[in-house]
Amino acid sequence: MEPDSDGKNIIDLNEEIIRLKAENKKLRESLKKEREQRLRMTKVLVVDDSELMQEIILDALMEFGFQRGNIGLAGDGQKALDILSDQTFNLIISDWHMPGMTGLEFIKRIRADPDFFKVPFLMMTSEGQKENILKAVSSGVDQYMLKPFNNDDLRKKVFLLLG
């Protein structure tokens, strides 16, 4: 684009850039509001026998924008199944090692149930051995995360699972 004698083409280009930046800003704000609204409605079930770990995950989820009233807590797989019999969830985050029903047994039960088999499932555990990861994935785990974890990694996994 070659400017004419009064620089009109350059001015037009600058105005177009300003307009596009404003449109992009409005779009980003709209997407942010939509995501925040979606998070307010998204229900997450946290399954871990450690109350401290439940609180750590709960705090992280609330930091990400999830609402406390939409986060369920269970101390083992059987308690989680009891909760799931009354409520639906958009995401399940579960520990592997728990008394009663382990996370591995829990995911197998979830994947065998037509009401829950599509619910995204994040397994969090200190089990980092390759054979255990393969066992979890072959049982239906969608994502696997090692403890200890940081909130940035948890955020990435959660939003990857929720799309």
N, C-alpha and C positions, 0 to 999 in steps of 0.2 A: 504494500500500500504506500503509494508515494504522496506525501503531503502537497496540497495545493498552496498557493501563495499565502493564504491566511492561516494555514495549519489546521483546517477544518477536519481532515481525515484523522489527525492525531487526537483532536478533541473528541470526535465521535468514538474513536477507539477507547479512550480513557473513560468516557461515559458508559460505554458497553461493559467495560471491566468492572466499574463501580456497580452497575446494575446486576451483573452476574454474581459478584461477591455478596450483595444484599440478598439475592435469591438463595444462594448457598447457605447463608447464615439462617434464613428463615426455615429452610429445609432441615438443617441440622437441629434447630430448636424444636421443630415439629417432631422429628424422629426421636429426640431426647424425651419429649413429653409422652410420646406413644410408648416408648420403652419403659418409662417410669410408671405409666398407667398399667402396662402389662405386668410389671413386677409386683405392683400392688395387688394384683389378682392371682398371681402365680403361687401355688401351694407346694411346699417342700417338706418332706418327711426326713428327719435326721434320726438314724438308728445307731446308737453307740452305748455301751454299758458304762462308760465313763461320763459322769455328769459334767466334769470339767471340760471334756472334749465336746460334749453337746453344747455347752455355753460358748466355747470358742467358735464353733461352727455357726451357732445362732448369731453371735455378735458379728461375724464376718458377713453372713447373709443379710443382716439388717444394714450393715455398712454398704452393701451392694445395692440396697433399695427395696429388699423384700420386707413385707410387713410381718411383725411379730405374730399377729393373729393367724397368719397363713403358714406358720412353721410348726409342724408337729414334732414331738420328741418321743422316742421309745428307747428302752434300755436293752432290748434284744429283738430278735426276729419274730418271736411269737407275739410280743406286745405290739410290734409293728403291724403284723397281720390283723390283730384285733382292731387296731386303729383304722386300717385299710378297709375293714368290713363296714365301717360307718362313714368314711370320708374318701374322697378321691384326691390324688396329688399329681402334680405335673413333673415332679422330680423326686427321686429317692437317693439319699446319701447314706451309705451304711459302712460300718466298721466290719472287719472280717471276724476277729476273735471276740466272741461274746458268750456269756453263759446261756444255757437253754438252747436256743437256735442260733447257730453261727450265721455270719453274713453270707457265707457260701450256700448254706442250706436255705437261707432266706431268699436269695436270688433265684435259686432253683424253683422254689414255691411260687415266686412272683412270675417267672417266665412260663410256668405251667398253667397259670390262671388267665383265661381270656380277658378278664376285666383289667388286668394289670400288665400283661406281657409287653405292651408297647411303652410303658412308663420308663423314661430314661433313668439309668441306674449308675451311680458313681460309687465305686468301692474305695474306701480309704483305709489304709492299713500299713503296718510296718513290714508286711510280707513282700519283700522285694525280689525273692528268688524267681527266676524265669519260669520254672514249672508251676509255681503258685499263680503267677500272672496269667499264664496260659490256661490254667484250670478255671480261674475267675472269668476270663473272656469266653471260654468255651461254655461256661454256665450261663452266659447272657449279660455279663457286666458290659456296659457301654463305654465307661472310662474308668481308669484305675489311677489312684493317687497315693503316693507314699507319705506316711507320717514320719517325722514332722513335716508340715507344709507351710507355705506362706500364703497370705491372702491373695496376692496377685495370681499365683498359680491356680488357687481355688476358683477365683473369679473367671479365669479363662476356661477352666473345665466346665463350670456351671453354665456359662453363657454359650459354650460350644454345644452342650447337651440341649439347651433350651432353644437353640436356633436363632 
